[in-house]
């Protein structure tokens, strides 16, 4: 004799099995908080790093489209339009050039670099000074990059201002002037010994294509106050680095 409770349990088991058999499509979540608001949207000419314009007026749809667009790392909203750019704009960018109408959001920047300082091999000219590598801006070509004179041993060392638990380093390169570079993190800043006392994050033996973002993750956090780049070549060669962002816990 089936009781009402037995029938209810049997029906519930059937419904549960049917629900478990369904394969529902999963829509990936786009998190607009990956983008921070650029505090001072004043830039050099962005013409060469503008990607697309979409008729969007809200942050989330524009952020979604930017994430779907190759190389997009910044978008700006103005007059019902969403302009997307490949420009690298960090939290440490203080602004220089011409004001851009509207409000801009960027996904490039760790929040640490404002307190960083730099030491480097002699620069190619005053237009390619070492400070360019940590000013939080890059658009295209060699503009706003650090480039050394042609040497067989060149370096750039970034002081973080304090001991930090470093977890990743991002580097914006350009024009192929980044060959066989050793990237190290640690607490020693003497280029004479090649920063050898610091932890080797990676030696980039492969040819790095022009205008490439290199992201280097540490397998475990390293307490460090210095991030260094050392390039040694058989013949004289330039080292060019356009922007560096160091990420910490």
N, C-alpha and C positions, 0 to 999 in steps of 0.2 A: 504494500500500500504506500503510494507516494504521498508525502505530506506537503503542505504549502512551502515549508522551509526547504525541503529537498528540491522542489521545482525551482525555487528562487536561486538556490546555490548552483544548480545545473545551468540555468539561464545565464547567471553572472559569469560562470566559468567560460561559457561559450562566447559571451561578449568580450571578455578579457583576452581570449585566444585570438579573436578576430581583430581586436585593436593591435595586439602584438604583431600580427602578420602584416599590418600596413607599413609601407615604406613611404614616409612623408618627405617631400623635398625640403631641404634645409637652406634657408636664405642667409648668407653670411652677414654678420652684423658689421656695419661701418661705424667706427667710433670717431666722431668729429673731434674728440678731445686729444687725438693724435696731433692735432694742429693747435698751436698757440697763437695768440694774437700778437702781431708785430707792433711793438710799442711806438715806433717812430717810422712810419712807411715813407721814408725818403731814400731814394736810390739813384745810382747812376742810370744811364739809359738801359732799359730792359728789353729793347726791341729784339735783340738776338736770342733772348731766352724766353720769349713769349711762345706759348704752345697753342692754346685754343681759347675761344670765347663761347660761353653757353648762356642762354637766356634763363638764368637762375638768380634768385634774389635772397636765398636763405643759406645759412652756413652749412647745415647738414647735407642737402643735395649737392652743393658745390664741393664739399669735402669728399663726398662719395664719388663724384665724377673725377676729381683730382686723383684719387686713389686708383681709379680705373685707367688713368692716362699715363702712359710710359713717361718717365722722367719728371713727372709733376711733383714738386715739393713745396709750392706756394700758390695760393689763389687769393684774388682780391675781389671784393664785392662792391659794386658801385652802379647806380642807375639801373637796377634790374638786370645787371650782367655779372657773370662770373668769368674773370680772366685768369687763366692758368699759366704758370711759369715753371721753368726748370731751375730758376735761380735758387741758390742756397743762401738762406737768410737765417742766421742764428739769433738766439736770445741776446747775444752780446753785440749785435749790430747796433751802433749808435745813430746811424743815419747820415747820409752824405749824398748830395746831388739835388734831385728835384722831387718835391712832394707828389705822392700818387693819390689820386682822389679815392675816397672810400676807405674800407677797412681791409687789411690783409692778414692772412693766416699762413703760418709756415710749419713744416714738419721737421725742419733741420735745426738742431740745436740742443745742447745738453743742459744749459743753465749753469755751467761751471766756468766757461771760458772768460767771463768778464774779469775774473781775478788772475788770469794766466799772464805770464810774461815769456819772453823768447830770447834765445841766443842762437846765432846762425853763422854759417860761412858768409864771407863778404858778398853782398848782393850785386847783381848785375848792373843795376843803376838805382837811383832813388825811387823810380817808379815801381820797382820790384822788391821793396824792402821786406825784411823778415816779419814785421808786424802784420803784413797782409795775410799771412797764414793763420792768424788767430783773430781777425777782425769780424768774422761772422758773415762774410758776403762773398759770393761768386756768381757771375752770370755766364761768361763765355770767354774763350781764347785765353790770353795771358793777362788780361786786364785784372787788376786787383789780386794778383798772385805774388808769392815770393819766388824769385829765381836767383840762384847763385851765379857767380862767375864760373867759367869753365875750369874745373879742377879735377884732379884724380880722386880726391877725397873731400866730400862735402857733407855737411850735417845741418840739422835743425833740431834744437832741443827746446821743449816747452816745459816751463816750470808751472806747476799747478797751484803754487802758493801755500800748500799745506799737504800733509800726507792724506791720501784718499784711497778708498778701495775701488780701484779701477776695474771695470768689467768689459769695456769695449772702446775701440777707437775708430772713428770714421775720418777718411781722408778724401778730399776732392783733388784729383790730379788734372793735369792738362798737357797737351802737346807732346806726350811721350817722354817728358823729362823726369822720369821716375823709374830708374833702372837698377835692379839688383839691390834694392834698399832694405836695410835691416831696421825693423821697428822694435824698440825695446821700451820697457817700463821699469821703473825702479827709483832709487834715491841718489844716484850718482850722475853728475852732470859734466864730467870731464870728457871732451871729445878726443883727447890725445890717446886714450886707451880704447877708443871706439865704443864707449859706454858698456864695456864688456861685463862689468859687475852687475848690470841690470838684467832683468829677465827678458829673454828673446821672445817676443810675441810672434814675429814671422820674418823670414827673409824672402823677399819677393824676387825669386829668380826668373820668373816668367816675364815676358814683355807685357807691360801694362798699356792697354789701348789709350788713345787720347781721350781726355775729359771723362775719366772713369771715377766713380765713387768706390773706394775700397773700404769694406767694413770688416774689422778684425775683432773677434770675440775671444776673450780669455777663457780657458777651461774652468778657472776658478778665480775669484777676485784677488788682485795683487795690491798690497799697500804700497803706494808709490807717490812720489812728488814730482817726477820727471817722466815725460814721454819723449823719446828721441827717434830721429830718422837719420841713418847714416848711409851714404852712397859712396862706394868705392869702385872705380872703373879703371881699366888699363890705360885709356887715353882720356884727355880732358873732356869733361861733360858737365852740363848744367843739372842742377837739382831744382825742380819747380814744384811747389805745393801751394794750392789755392785756398784751402780752408781745412782746418782740423777741428773736430769736436771729440772731446773725451767724455765718456760716460762712466759714472760711478754709482755705487750703491748708496 
